[in-house]
Amino acid sequence: MTGRFPLYTDADVYGPLILALRRRGWDLVGAIDVYPPGTADAVHFERAARDSRILMSNDPDMEVIANRWLADGRPFRGLILWPQEHYKRMSYAQLVARIEALSEPFPRPVIHLRPSR
């Protein structure tokens, strides 16, 4: 594995992926660990930024928030994003491998995980 960085997963990231990352020793805080269901995306984004964690999400609205923060000059550590339909095209092991292959600093603030072609 290339790098380890602290993670924050929003409520849309599937539980088996969270468990797999935790089993691999990742420092990970899940949205459901700190906020009730239905908490606004902006609250999760703010929490990840405040705690200097990389946010992982399946919610395209998080990229909108990230772009707004970038436009406003507000710092955040990074966002790893992929749509939920990729769960049908990528195994949890593949997702973990893609995440573990990342290292900081990211080449750009928002990283999109995509299935192999």
N, C-alpha and C positions, 0 to 999 in steps of 0.2 A: 504494500500500500504506500502511496506517495505521501500523503499528509493527513494530519488530524487537526481538525478545528472544531470548536464548539458549535453545536447545531441547535436549532429551534424548529420544530415542525408545526405547521398549522394544523387545524382540525381536519383538513381534507386528506392528509397523508395517511395511507393505510397502515393499520396496526402491525401486520406481519413485517413490514419494512422497518418500522420503528423498533420492533423486537430484534430483528436481525442486526441492525446497527448497534443496538445496546449490547447484544451478545458478542459483537466484535470489539467492544470496548469504547465505543464512541460516547463522548460527553454530549448527551442529548436531553433537551427539555421539550416535552410535547405540550401543545396548546391545552390539551385536556388535563395536564398536570397542574396548570396554574389558573385557568379561567373556565367558567361554565360554558356549556354548549351555546352557540348562537352569538358568542362575543364577536364584535366587528373586526374585520380584517385589519383595519388601521391600528387597532389595539395590539394585535399580534405582531404587526410589523414594528411598531414602536417598541414593544418589549424586546424583540430580537435585537434591534439596534441599540437599545439602552444597555442590554446585557452583553453586547459585542459578540453576538452569535450569528452564524450564517443561517438565514431563514430558508427552509425547504417547504415547497408548496406545490399543489396541483391546481391552484386557483389562478386563472389569468388576471384576476383583479389585483393580485399582489404585484404583478409587473407594472400595472397602472400606478400603483402607490410608489413603487421603486422609481419609476420615471419622474413622478412628481417630486420625490425627494431629491433626485439628481438635479432637476431643473431649479429647485430651491436652494441647492448647495448644501443640503443636509447629508451628513455622512452616515453610511451604514456599511456593515462588513461584507455583505453579499446576499444574493438570492439564487437558489438552485430551484429550477422550475421545470415541470413536465406535466402534460395533460393526463387526466385519469385514464383515458383510453390507452395510454402506453402500458398500463398494467396488463393489458391483454397481449401486448407484443414484447414485453420484457419481463423476465422472471425477477423475483426479489434478489436473487444472487447477482443477476446482471446489474440491477440498480445499485446494489451495494458496491459492486466492482467499479461502476462508473463514478460513484461518489468517492470511493477510496483512491481513485486515480487522480482526483483533483488536488491541486495544491495552491496555496496562497503565495503571493497575491493572485487573484483571478485575473485573466486577461481583460475582462470587462465585468462590471458589477452584477450583471444578470447572466447566469449560465443556464442554458436549455439542455436538458438531457433528452437524447433521441435514440431510438432503437437503431441497431446496426442495419445496414441496407441488405 
